[in-house]
Amino acid sequence: MQADRVQIDPKFSQSERDAVYKCIFNRRDVRGQFLPDPIANEVLARILRAAHHAPSVGFMQPWDFIVVRDAAIKRKVRDAFQAANLEAAGMFEGERQRTYRTLKLEGIVEAPIGICVTCDRSRSGPVVIGRTHQPEMDLYSAVCCVQNLWLAARAENLGVGWVSIVRHEDMRDILGIPPSIQPIAYLCVGHVSHFFQQPELETAGWLPRMPLTDAVWIDQWHVRPSSDSLYERL
């Protein structure tokens, strides 16, 4: 039997399953709790390896990782964020805008490491299994890679913050990313003083957590049977 055909035990123990769910439910978008402590290279290698094992359409693995340690580069990223954030604040009105301006939405300079995840949309050639009719699947694959990294970092007791309020072109200019490569995420990564019990935007009253029952339907869009045992467990 070929090595890649060897089967593995499909079952997780109760403690292993509990650890996975604990990691998922305790993941947070970290902005203001970063510590200056360096991340050990072996730990950073583990979370990058976890990211690299994300699912990808056609096994094309379209991602690359730019690990940012240089303080001057981080300041440039922070400056690009601040310019975009000023514009973003103007898109809200009244009390919403006032609340927005009080939020801390990044930890770019405070975090010891930044990781930019990109997507090479030409990797594996013009025709890719699974992308023939949904060409955006390579982008979704790269996002799965981000989620893997985020969960692995949480399991390593590291915080991660995704900085999305920044122009792609600014990221290309600052990090030397070619025009053909799509930036996906700039992530602030580091040890933290603490994790919040709830997401910060939920605590700040920006939005409540949506009930799961408002997002689950059976067989058809917005169809909910009058009686269904699934809903009793959501």
VOPAGU-2260 file (C-alpha; in pm, 1 decimal, decimal comma):
REM VOPAGU-2260
SITE   aa  ch    i         X         Y         Z
SITE  MET   A    0       0,0       0,0       0,0
SITE  GLN   A    1     132,9     343,6     -89,9
SITE  ALA   A    2     228,0     567,1     201,7
SITE  ASP   A    3     -31,0     829,5     105,9
SITE  ARG   A    4    -304,5     563,5     109,6
SITE  VAL   A    5    -242,9     451,5     466,9
SITE  GLN   A    6    -551,9     504,7     675,2
SITE  ILE   A    7    -551,7     688,9    1007,2
SITE  ASP   A    8    -778,4     648,3    1305,4
SITE  PRO   A    9   -1084,4     867,4    1230,9
SITE  LYS   A   10   -1187,5     901,3    1594,0
SITE  PHE   A   11   -1101,9    1178,9    1839,2
SITE  SER   A   12   -1110,6    1104,5    2209,9
SITE  GLN   A   13   -1346,1    1304,3    2431,1
SITE  SER   A   14   -1059,1    1520,1    2558,8
SITE  GLU   A   15    -929,7    1582,9    2205,9
SITE  ARG   A   16   -1277,0    1682,3    2086,2
SITE  ASP   A   17   -1324,6    1910,9    2384,9
SITE  ALA   A   18    -990,9    2080,0    2312,6
SITE  VAL   A   19   -1093,0    2153,6    1952,5
SITE  TYR   A   20   -1420,5    2313,0    2058,3
SITE  LYS   A   21   -1248,9    2504,8    2339,1
SITE  CYS   A   22   -1007,2    2650,5    2085,6
SITE  ILE   A   23   -1289,5    2749,4    1848,3
SITE  PHE   A   24   -1508,7    2910,7    2113,7
SITE  ASN   A   25   -1216,9    3093,0    2280,0
SITE  ARG   A   26   -1061,0    3235,2    1963,9
SITE  ARG   A   27   -1067,0    3614,8    1965,4
SITE  ASP   A   28    -970,0    3898,4    1733,5
SITE  VAL   A   29    -698,5    4064,0    1944,2
SITE  ARG   A   30    -625,7    4435,9    1914,3
SITE  GLY   A   31    -500,1    4583,0    2240,6
SITE  GLN   A   32    -357,9    4307,9    2460,7
SITE  PHE   A   33     -31,9    4228,1    2282,4
SITE  LEU   A   34     286,7    4181,7    2485,7
SITE  PRO   A   35     635,7    4257,0    2348,2
SITE  ASP   A   36     760,0    3905,3    2425,6
SITE  PRO   A   37     910,7    3738,6    2116,8
SITE  ILE   A   38     750,7    3432,1    1961,2
SITE  ALA   A   39     981,7    3130,3    1959,8
SITE  ASN   A   40    1070,1    3018,5    1610,0
SITE  GLU   A   41     953,2    2663,6    1678,1
SITE  VAL   A   42     609,7    2796,8    1778,1
SITE  LEU   A   43     588,0    3023,1    1475,1
SITE  ALA   A   44     688,8    2730,0    1253,8
SITE  ARG   A   45     409,5    2517,8    1401,8
SITE  ILE   A   46     135,1    2771,1    1332,3
SITE  LEU   A   47     264,1    2829,4     977,9
SITE  ARG   A   48     269,2    2454,6     922,6
SITE  ALA   A   49     -89,4    2433,4    1046,2
SITE  ALA   A   50    -188,2    2712,2     806,6
SITE  HIS   A   51     -12,7    2531,6     521,9
SITE  HIS   A   52    -226,5    2222,9     590,2
SITE  ALA   A   53    -552,6    2406,5     524,4
SITE  PRO   A   54    -790,6    2265,2     263,2
SITE  SER   A   55    -744,1    2410,5     -84,1
SITE  VAL   A   56    -936,7    2369,5    -406,5
SITE  GLY   A   57    -761,4    2129,2    -641,5
SITE  PHE   A   58    -486,0    2103,9    -377,7
SITE  MET   A   59    -341,3    2418,0    -538,8
SITE  GLN   A   60    -219,8    2562,8    -204,7
SITE  PRO   A   61    -236,4    2921,4    -336,6
SITE  TRP   A   62    -103,2    3091,6     -23,7
SITE  ASP   A   63     226,3    3254,7      66,4
SITE  PHE   A   64     324,1    3402,5     402,7
SITE  ILE   A   65     521,3    3722,8     458,7
SITE  VAL   A   66     646,5    3728,7     818,4
SITE  VAL   A   67     694,3    4092,0     922,5
SITE  ARG   A   68     935,5    4160,6    1209,2
SITE  ASP   A   69    1086,5    4494,1    1103,4
SITE  ALA   A   70     952,8    4783,9    1313,6
SITE  ALA   A   71     978,8    5033,9    1026,3
SITE  ILE   A   72     767,1    4813,4     800,4
SITE  LYS   A   73     508,8    4767,9    1074,7
SITE  ARG   A   74     488,0    5144,9    1114,3
SITE  LYS   A   75     420,4    5179,5     741,4
SITE  VAL   A   76     140,4    4923,6     768,5
SITE  ARG   A   77       2,3    5111,8    1070,8
SITE  ASP   A   78      11,5    5438,6     877,0
SITE  ALA   A   79    -177,1    5276,3     588,0
SITE  PHE   A   80    -435,4    5149,5     835,2
SITE  GLN   A   81    -477,9    5493,1     991,4
SITE  ALA   A   82    -543,2    5654,7     653,9
SITE  ALA   A   83    -803,1    5391,7     564,4
SITE  ASN   A   84    -955,5    5400,0     913,0
SITE  LEU   A   85   -1010,7    5775,4     889,1
SITE  GLU   A   86   -1203,1    5721,0     566,4
SITE  ALA   A   87   -1396,3    5430,4     718,7
SITE  ALA   A   88   -1509,0    5638,6    1015,0
SITE  GLY   A   89   -1669,1    5886,5     774,5
SITE  MET   A   90   -1882,8    5609,1     627,3
SITE  PHE   A   91   -2083,4    5583,7     949,6
SITE  GLU   A   92   -2317,9    5847,3    1087,6
SITE  GLY   A   93   -2420,1    5988,3    1423,3
SITE  GLU   A   94   -2381,6    5766,0    1728,4
SITE  ARG   A   95   -2252,0    5483,1    1513,1
SITE  GLN   A   96   -1961,9    5699,8    1399,3
SITE  ARG   A   97   -1888,6    5814,3    1754,0
SITE  THR   A   98   -1878,3    5453,1    1871,2
SITE  TYR   A   99   -1657,9    5354,8    1576,7
SITE  ARG   A  100   -1401,9    5620,7    1665,5
SITE  THR   A  101   -1368,6    5479,4    2018,7
SITE  LEU   A  102   -1282,2    5128,3    1896,4
SITE  LYS   A  103    -924,7    5002,6    1882,6
SITE  LEU   A  104    -917,2    4802,9    1561,6
SITE  GLU   A  105    -551,3    4701,2    1527,1
SITE  GLY   A  106    -234,2    4611,0    1713,8
SITE  ILE   A  107       7,5    4642,3    1424,0
SITE  VAL   A  108     298,1    4808,3    1602,2
SITE  GLU   A  109     238,9    4643,1    1940,9
SITE  ALA   A  110     238,5    4286,4    1807,4
SITE  PRO   A  111     588,3    4139,0    1776,3
SITE  ILE   A  112     504,9    3978,9    1441,8
SITE  GLY   A  113     281,4    4052,9    1146,5
SITE  ILE   A  114     193,2    3784,4     893,9
SITE  CYS   A  115      57,2    3877,5     554,2
SITE  VAL   A  116    -123,8    3589,6     382,1
SITE  THR   A  117    -153,7    3616,8       5,4
SITE  CYS   A  118    -315,6    3421,2    -277,0
SITE  ASP   A  119    -141,1    3333,0    -602,8
SITE  ARG   A  120    -439,1    3287,0    -832,2
SITE  SER   A  121    -226,5    3145,1   -1115,6
SITE  ARG   A  122     -71,6    2865,9    -909,2
SITE  SER   A  123    -131,7    2522,2   -1064,2
SITE  GLY   A  124    -216,1    2674,9   -1402,3
SITE  PRO   A  125    -532,2    2812,9   -1564,4
SITE  VAL   A  126    -753,5    2506,3   -1505,1
SITE  VAL   A  127    -783,8    2375,0   -1149,3
SITE  ILE   A  128   -1003,3    2094,4   -1018,7
SITE  GLY   A  129   -1298,1    2243,1    -831,8
SITE  ARG   A  130   -1238,5    2594,0    -962,9
SITE  THR   A  131   -1374,4    2544,2   -1314,1
SITE  HIS   A  132   -1714,9    2689,8   -1228,4
SITE  GLN   A  133   -1636,9    2882,1    -909,9
SITE  PRO   A  134   -1314,5    3070,8    -982,3
SITE  GLU   A  135   -1319,4    3243,2    -643,5
SITE  MET   A  136   -1250,7    2911,9    -466,6
SITE  ASP   A  137    -877,4    2987,5    -454,6
SITE  LEU   A  138    -952,7    3298,1    -247,6
SITE  TYR   A  139   -1172,0    3095,2     -14,2
SITE  SER   A  140    -890,7    2840,4      19,9
SITE  ALA   A  141    -656,2    3116,2     134,5
SITE  VAL   A  142    -914,6    3226,5     391,4
SITE  CYS   A  143    -929,6    2867,9     521,6
SITE  CYS   A  144    -553,5    2894,5     559,5
SITE  VAL   A  145    -601,9    3207,0     774,2
SITE  GLN   A  146    -851,6    3025,3     995,9
SITE  ASN   A  147    -612,0    2733,1    1043,7
SITE  LEU   A  148    -338,4    2975,0    1145,5
SITE  TRP   A  149    -573,1    3157,3    1384,0
SITE  LEU   A  150    -687,2    2841,5    1562,0
SITE  ALA   A  151    -333,8    2700,8    1583,2
SITE  ALA   A  152    -213,7    3030,0    1730,3
SITE  ARG   A  153    -491,4    3019,9    1990,9
SITE  ALA   A  154    -391,8    2665,3    2083,5
SITE  GLU   A  155     -37,1    2800,7    2132,1
SITE  ASN   A  156    -180,3    3072,8    2362,3
SITE  LEU   A  157    -103,6    3341,5    2104,4
SITE  GLY   A  158    -338,8    3619,9    2002,9
SITE  VAL   A  159    -418,6    3709,4    1642,3
SITE  GLY   A  160    -581,1    4022,4    1503,0
SITE  TRP   A  161    -692,0    4051,0    1138,8
SITE  VAL   A  162    -636,2    4402,2    1000,0
SITE  SER   A  163    -881,1    4445,2     712,2
SITE  ILE   A  164    -910,8    4824,7     716,1
SITE  VAL   A  165    -627,4    4880,4     470,8
SITE  ARG   A  166    -605,1    4908,0      93,6
SITE  HIS   A  167    -464,0    4612,0     -96,5
SITE  GLU   A  168    -249,3    4845,0    -304,2
SITE  ASP   A  169     -90,2    4990,1       8,8
SITE  MET   A  170      -3,9    4638,5     124,7
SITE  ARG   A  171     146,6    4561,4    -214,3
SITE  ASP   A  172     361,0    4875,8    -202,8
SITE  ILE   A  173     480,1    4824,3     155,1
SITE  LEU   A  174     555,4    4452,2     128,8
SITE  GLY   A  175     668,3    4434,7    -233,2
SITE  ILE   A  176     380,8    4209,7    -339,2
SITE  PRO   A  177     354,5    4174,2    -719,4
SITE  PRO   A  178      37,0    4300,7    -893,0
SITE  SER   A  179     -57,4    3943,9    -985,7
SITE  ILE   A  180     -69,9    3833,6    -620,3
SITE  GLN   A  181    -381,1    3903,2    -412,8
SITE  PRO   A  182    -329,1    4009,6     -49,6
SITE  ILE   A  183    -576,7    3823,7     170,2
SITE  ALA   A  184    -499,9    3913,1     531,3
SITE  TYR   A  185    -256,8    4109,3     742,9
SITE  LEU   A  186    -246,3    3937,1    1082,0
SITE  CYS   A  187    -100,9    4076,0    1405,0
SITE  VAL   A  188      39,4    3784,7    1607,9
SITE  GLY   A  189     182,6    3770,6    1957,7
SITE  HIS   A  190     158,2    3675,6    2321,2
SITE  VAL   A  191    -118,1    3859,6    2504,4
SITE  SER   A  192    -193,2    3970,2    2857,6
SITE  HIS   A  193    -540,3    3815,7    2840,4
SITE  PHE   A  194    -823,9    3712,0    2611,3
SITE  PHE   A  195   -1167,2    3865,7    2648,2
SITE  GLN   A  196   -1460,0    3642,3    2736,8
SITE  GLN   A  197   -1666,0    3783,6    2449,4
SITE  PRO   A  198   -1567,3    3939,6    2115,8
SITE  GLU   A  199   -1482,9    4306,3    2167,0
SITE  LEU   A  200   -1742,6    4432,0    1918,4
SITE  GLU   A  201   -2009,6    4233,1    2099,1
SITE  THR   A  202   -1901,2    4376,9    2435,2
SITE  ALA   A  203   -1892,2    4729,1    2289,8
SITE  GLY   A  204   -2253,3    4691,1    2178,3
SITE  TRP   A  205   -2167,4    4717,3    1809,0
SITE  LEU   A  206   -2368,9    4405,4    1726,7
SITE  PRO   A  207   -2507,8    4113,4    1930,1
SITE  ARG   A  208   -2430,4    3752,3    1852,2
SITE  MET   A  209   -2693,1    3629,0    1610,9
SITE  PRO   A  210   -2895,7    3328,4    1735,9
SITE  LEU   A  211   -2796,1    3016,9    1543,3
SITE  THR   A  212   -3161,4    2933,9    1490,9
SITE  ASP   A  213   -3189,8    3249,9    1278,5
SITE  ALA   A  214   -2932,6    3112,1    1034,7
SITE  VAL   A  215   -3022,8    2743,9     992,2
SITE  TRP   A  216   -3281,4    2625,2     738,0
SITE  ILE   A  217   -3388,3    2281,7     616,8
SITE  ASP   A  218   -3378,1    2183,6     247,7
SITE  GLN   A  219   -3472,0    2530,1     116,3
SITE  TRP   A  220   -3377,2    2894,7     184,2
SITE  HIS   A  221   -3569,6    3032,4     483,9
SITE  VAL   A  222   -3766,6    2712,9     534,7
SITE  ARG   A  223   -3801,2    2603,3     894,9
SITE  PRO   A  224   -4025,4    2306,2     973,3
SITE  SER   A  225   -4278,8    2364,5    1248,3
SITE  SER   A  226   -4121,9    2079,7    1440,2
SITE  ASP   A  227   -3763,8    1962,6    1395,5
SITE  SER   A  228   -3541,3    1801,6    1657,7
SITE  LEU   A  229   -3232,1    1982,1    1521,3
SITE  TYR   A  230   -3364,9    2319,5    1632,8
SITE  GLU   A  231   -3410,6    2192,1    1985,5
SITE  ARG   A  232   -3033,4    2143,6    2002,8
SITE  LEU   A  233   -2918,2    2471,5    1847,3
